[in-house]
Amino acid sequence: MLEHLYQARKLESLKAVVFGTFHQCRAKVTDALNRIALVLDNKSIPVFKTEMIGHGYYNYPFIYGSNTEIIANNEKEFTMKQEILLSKTWLYCHDITHELCNKKFINSFNI
C-alpha cells in the first residue's frame, strides 16, 4: 500500500511520519510499524514512534497545523517541539523525548 501511495505521488510533501501509542494491539502493530519504517527509510522519509502521543497512559496532544520541529538527540531518541498560534502569538506547547524508529538520522527537522 505504501509503495502504491509513493508511486502515485501522494507522499511527495510528506516530511516525516510520527506513530503514537496503539492501545491494546502492541504485538500486532510492532511488525507492521517496522515494515513501514523500513519502506519509508528507503524513500528517505524518517519514521518516529512515541509512547507520549496516542491512546496510552500518556496522551500529549499532537497539534495538527502547528509549527513542529523534530530534533534527533542521537540514533535512538528525538525531541519534538510544537508551537501553536493563539491570538497572533506563538505559544510554546510541549517538548518531549521519543524513540527514533528507523535508520534515517536527522539533526533538525520541520514538519
PASEBA-1860 file (N, C-alpha, C; in nm, 3 decimals):
! residues 111
1> MLEHLYQA> 0.081/-0.118/0.000/0.000/0.000/0.000/0.087/0.127/0.000 ~ 0.190/0.130/0.083/0.278/0.246/0.087/0.349/0.267/-0.046 ~ 0.390/0.157/-0.107/0.456/0.168/-0.237/0.362/0.230/-0.340 ~ 0.236/0.189/-0.337/0.137/0.248/-0.428/0.122/0.398/-0.404 ~ 0.109/0.439/-0.278/0.097/0.581/-0.245/0.219/0.659/-0.292 ~ 0.336/0.597/-0.277/0.459/0.663/-0.321/0.461/0.679/-0.473 ~ 0.429/0.570/-0.545/0.429/0.575/-0.691/0.320/0.667/-0.746 ~ 0.209/0.680/-0.673/0.101/0.769/-0.713/0.130/0.914/-0.675
9> RKLESLKA> 0.249/0.936/-0.619/0.297/1.069/-0.581/0.213/1.134/-0.471 ~ 0.153/1.052/-0.386/0.073/1.103/-0.276/0.158/1.134/-0.153 ~ 0.284/1.092/-0.156/0.373/1.115/-0.041/0.477/1.224/-0.070 ~ 0.462/1.296/-0.181/0.564/1.393/-0.219/0.588/1.501/-0.114 ~ 0.483/1.546/-0.049/0.501/1.652/0.051/0.524/1.596/0.191 ~ 0.528/1.464/0.203/0.549/1.401/0.333/0.693/1.423/0.379 ~ 0.709/1.480/0.498/0.842/1.507/0.552/0.882/1.407/0.658 ~ 0.784/1.350/0.728/0.811/1.252/0.833/0.680/1.185/0.871
17> VVFGTFHQ> 0.692/1.070/0.939/0.576/1.001/0.994/0.600/0.983/1.142 ~ 0.500/1.019/1.223/0.509/1.003/1.368/0.396/0.910/1.411 ~ 0.433/0.793/1.467/0.335/0.700/1.520/0.322/0.720/1.670 ~ 0.200/0.720/1.719/0.175/0.729/1.862/0.153/0.590/1.919 ~ 0.088/0.584/2.034/0.060/0.458/2.101/-0.060/0.389/2.037 ~ -0.048/0.261/2.013/-0.158/0.179/1.966/-0.205/0.095/2.083 ~ -0.312/0.136/2.144/-0.362/0.075/2.267/-0.419/-0.064/2.240 ~ -0.381/-0.160/2.320/-0.429/-0.299/2.320/-0.399/-0.375/2.190
25> CRAKVTDA> -0.302/-0.332/2.115/-0.267/-0.409/1.996/-0.118/-0.400/1.967 ~ -0.038/-0.384/2.071/0.106/-0.366/2.054/0.172/-0.479/1.976 ~ 0.142/-0.603/2.013/0.208/-0.717/1.949/0.177/-0.721/1.800 ~ 0.055/-0.692/1.763/0.014/-0.697/1.622/0.073/-0.582/1.542 ~ 0.094/-0.470/1.606/0.135/-0.349/1.536/0.287/-0.339/1.519 ~ 0.363/-0.395/1.610/0.509/-0.379/1.608/0.570/-0.421/1.475 ~ 0.532/-0.538/1.425/0.587/-0.586/1.298/0.548/-0.493/1.183 ~ 0.423/-0.450/1.182/0.377/-0.360/1.076/0.451/-0.227/1.080
33> LNRIALVL> 0.472/-0.172/1.198/0.545/-0.046/1.211/0.689/-0.060/1.162 ~ 0.752/-0.172/1.195/0.889/-0.195/1.149/0.896/-0.204/0.997 ~ 0.797/-0.269/0.935/0.794/-0.278/0.789/0.771/-0.141/0.726 ~ 0.680/-0.063/0.784/0.653/0.071/0.732/0.779/0.157/0.745 ~ 0.846/0.149/0.860/0.968/0.226/0.882/1.074/0.189/0.779 ~ 1.088/0.062/0.748/1.187/0.017/0.650/1.154/0.070/0.510 ~ 1.029/0.060/0.470/0.988/0.108/0.338/1.011/0.258/0.326 ~ 0.970/0.334/0.428/0.984/0.479/0.421/1.130/0.522/0.435
41> DNKSIPVF> 1.209/0.445/0.508/1.352/0.475/0.518/1.417/0.465/0.381 ~ 1.375/0.367/0.303/1.427/0.353/0.167/1.387/0.470/0.079 ~ 1.284/0.543/0.117/1.239/0.662/0.044/1.292/0.790/0.109 ~ 1.382/0.775/0.207/1.441/0.888/0.281/1.337/0.969/0.359 ~ 1.234/0.900/0.409/1.134/0.964/0.494/1.152/0.908/0.635 ~ 1.190/0.991/0.731/1.211/0.941/0.867/1.080/0.902/0.934 ~ 1.086/0.797/1.015/0.970/0.747/1.088/1.002/0.751/1.236 ~ 0.908/0.802/1.314/0.927/0.816/1.458/0.815/0.745/1.531
49> KTEMIGHG> 0.845/0.695/1.650/0.748/0.627/1.735/0.757/0.687/1.873 ~ 0.643/0.717/1.933/0.641/0.772/2.067/0.528/0.710/2.149 ~ 0.553/0.692/2.275/0.451/0.646/2.369/0.381/0.764/2.434 ~ 0.421/0.885/2.399/0.367/1.005/2.463/0.245/1.061/2.390 ~ 0.219/1.015/2.269/0.105/1.061/2.190/0.021/0.939/2.156 ~ -0.108/0.950/2.165/-0.195/0.839/2.128/-0.297/0.807/2.235 ~ -0.326/0.678/2.249/-0.433/0.636/2.338/-0.381/0.558/2.459 ~ -0.258/0.581/2.498/-0.200/0.512/2.612/-0.209/0.593/2.739
57> YYNYPFIY> -0.127/0.557/2.837/-0.125/0.625/2.966/-0.093/0.773/2.949 ~ 0.010/0.801/2.868/0.043/0.939/2.835/-0.026/0.972/2.702 ~ -0.090/1.084/2.694/-0.154/1.121/2.567/-0.145/1.271/2.543 ~ -0.019/1.315/2.531/0.004/1.455/2.495/-0.059/1.482/2.359 ~ -0.103/1.604/2.334/-0.165/1.633/2.205/-0.062/1.643/2.093 ~ -0.101/1.601/1.976/-0.027/1.628/1.854/-0.111/1.731/1.780 ~ -0.062/1.849/1.767/-0.141/1.962/1.720/-0.127/1.974/1.568 ~ -0.232/1.938/1.497/-0.232/1.949/1.351/-0.223/2.094/1.310
65> GSNTEIIA> -0.143/2.121/1.209/-0.128/2.256/1.159/-0.033/2.343/1.240 ~ 0.031/2.284/1.339/0.125/2.362/1.421/0.263/2.362/1.355 ~ 0.346/2.456/1.395/0.487/2.450/1.359/0.548/2.342/1.446 ~ 0.603/2.240/1.384/0.660/2.128/1.458/0.804/2.109/1.416 ~ 0.891/2.093/1.513/1.032/2.068/1.488/1.068/1.936/1.554 ~ 1.135/1.850/1.479/1.183/1.723/1.533/1.335/1.728/1.531 ~ 1.395/1.707/1.646/1.541/1.713/1.660/1.590/1.577/1.709 ~ 1.678/1.515/1.632/1.735/1.387/1.674/1.840/1.412/1.781
73> NNEKEFTM> 1.820/1.353/1.898/1.918/1.365/2.006/2.034/1.269/1.984 ~ 2.003/1.154/1.931/2.100/1.051/1.895/2.027/0.955/1.802 ~ 2.081/0.838/1.779/2.017/0.745/1.687/1.897/0.673/1.747 ~ 1.868/0.693/1.875/1.757/0.624/1.940/1.649/0.717/1.992 ~ 1.679/0.844/2.009/1.583/0.936/2.069/1.572/1.065/1.988 ~ 1.455/1.125/1.995/1.435/1.255/1.933/1.348/1.341/2.022 ~ 1.356/1.470/2.000/1.272/1.566/2.072/1.180/1.631/1.971 ~ 1.054/1.642/2.008/0.956/1.706/1.921/0.906/1.832/1.990
81> KQEILLSK> 0.916/1.944/1.920/0.869/2.072/1.973/0.754/2.121/1.886 ~ 0.646/2.161/1.949/0.531/2.213/1.875/0.494/2.351/1.926 ~ 0.454/2.435/1.834/0.407/2.569/1.868/0.268/2.586/1.807 ~ 0.183/2.658/1.875/0.052/2.688/1.818/0.034/2.839/1.815 ~ -0.038/2.886/1.716/-0.066/3.029/1.704/-0.195/3.059/1.779 ~ -0.185/3.140/1.881/-0.300/3.175/1.963/-0.307/3.326/1.973 ~ -0.408/3.385/1.914/-0.425/3.531/1.916/-0.300/3.604/1.866 ~ -0.249/3.560/1.752/-0.132/3.621/1.688/-0.004/3.608/1.769
89> TWLYCHDI> -0.001/3.519/1.865/0.119/3.497/1.946/0.151/3.348/1.943 ~ 0.277/3.316/1.914/0.316/3.175/1.917/0.332/3.131/2.061 ~ 0.264/3.023/2.096/0.267/2.969/2.231/0.343/2.837/2.227 ~ 0.447/2.827/2.309/0.523/2.703/2.315/0.436/2.596/2.379 ~ 0.421/2.483/2.314/0.327/2.383/2.362/0.394/2.273/2.444 ~ 0.475/2.191/2.382/0.543/2.087/2.460/0.669/2.041/2.389 ~ 0.755/1.981/2.465/0.886/1.938/2.420/0.911/1.805/2.490 ~ 0.896/1.695/2.418/0.908/1.564/2.481/1.003/1.477/2.400
97> THELCNKK> 1.067/1.384/2.467/1.164/1.295/2.403/1.096/1.164/2.364 ~ 1.129/1.115/2.247/1.066/0.997/2.190/1.173/0.903/2.136 ~ 1.130/0.791/2.083/1.221/0.691/2.029/1.228/0.703/1.877 ~ 1.349/0.707/1.823/1.368/0.711/1.679/1.342/0.571/1.623 ~ 1.259/0.563/1.519/1.209/0.434/1.474/1.288/0.374/1.358 ~ 1.336/0.455/1.265/1.409/0.396/1.153/1.551/0.452/1.145 ~ 1.626/0.408/1.045/1.768/0.441/1.037/1.795/0.585/1.000 ~ 1.699/0.652/0.940/1.720/0.789/0.893/1.752/0.879/1.011
105> FINSFNI> 1.874/0.933/1.015/1.918/1.018/1.126/1.918/1.162/1.080 ~ 1.848/1.246/1.154/1.838/1.387/1.118/1.881/1.473/1.235 ~ 1.931/1.591/1.206/1.971/1.682/1.312/1.857/1.774/1.353 ~ 1.789/1.830/1.257/1.677/1.918/1.287/1.580/1.911/1.171 ~ 1.453/1.924/1.198/1.352/1.888/1.101/1.224/1.963/1.129 ~ 1.169/2.032/1.032/1.040/2.099/1.049/0.933/2.027/0.969 ~ 0.822/1.997/1.033/0.708/1.933/0.965/0.612/2.042/0.923
END
